[in-house]
């Protein structure tokens, strides 16, 4: 019984070391505009941002393409999810952030409200309100 326990413990430690060495899991961050562009194109094929703002902490962003579409991107597990905002989107300005909801439909409810602390919140609030 003791040998079986030791073997199981050793196997767990080897797997943990392998996961750490391969850098699996963890929390990805949006550090620069290229990261936002990659996340946006993964969420919606062909979405190419011409302007983007990354939230402090790197866990969310807003991106605008040449067609005027605005995408809200947030971390979802160890990947990023994005939604193109429509006129149903709402934005609320707080002292140091924007709180954005995609809309009232079921998909938007699952995506949830996203709080972003941005350097240029007034620009994005106005752009979302004009959708």
Residue pairs with C-beta under 8 A, 6 or more apart in sequence:
19 25
25 78
26 78
27 59
27 75
27 78
28 75
28 78
28 79
28 80
29 35
29 57
29 58
29 59
29 75
30 36
30 39
30 54
30 55
30 58
30 59
30 60
30 61
30 73
30 80
31 54
31 58
32 54
33 49
33 52
33 54
35 54
36 49
36 52
36 54
36 61
36 63
36 73
37 48
37 49
37 52
37 63
39 61
39 73
39 80
39 82
40 47
40 48
40 49
40 52
40 63
40 65
40 71
40 73
40 82
41 47
41 48
42 79
42 80
42 82
43 71
43 73
43 80
43 81
43 82
43 83
44 71
44 82
44 84
47 63
47 65
47 69
47 71
47 82
47 84
48 65
48 66
49 63
49 64
49 65
49 71
50 64
50 65
50 66
51 63
51 64
52 61
52 62
52 63
52 64
53 61
53 62
53 116
53 118
53 119
53 120
53 123
53 124
54 60
54 61
54 118
55 61
55 116
55 117
55 118
56 117
56 118
57 117
59 74
59 75
60 72
60 73
60 74
60 75
60 114
60 115
60 116
61 73
61 116
62 70
62 71
62 72
62 73
62 100
62 116
62 118
62 124
63 70
63 71
63 73
63 82
64 70
64 71
64 127
65 71
69 84
69 85
70 84
70 85
70 89
70 124
70 127
70 128
70 131
71 82
71 83
71 84
71 85
72 82
72 83
72 85
72 89
72 100
72 102
72 111
72 114
73 80
73 81
73 82
74 80
74 81
74 82
74 111
74 114
75 81
81 111
83 102
83 107
83 108
83 111
85 100
85 102
85 128
85 131
86 102
86 103
86 131
87 131
88 102
88 103
88 104
88 105
88 108
89 100
89 101
89 102
89 103
89 128
89 131
90 100
90 101
90 103
91 98
91 99
91 100
91 101
91 124
91 125
91 128
91 129
92 98
92 99
92 100
93 121
93 122
93 125
94 115
96 117
97 115
97 116
97 117
97 118
97 121
98 115
98 116
98 118
98 121
98 124
98 125
99 113
99 114
99 115
99 116
100 113
100 114
100 116
100 128
101 108
101 112
101 113
101 114
102 108
102 111
116 124
118 124
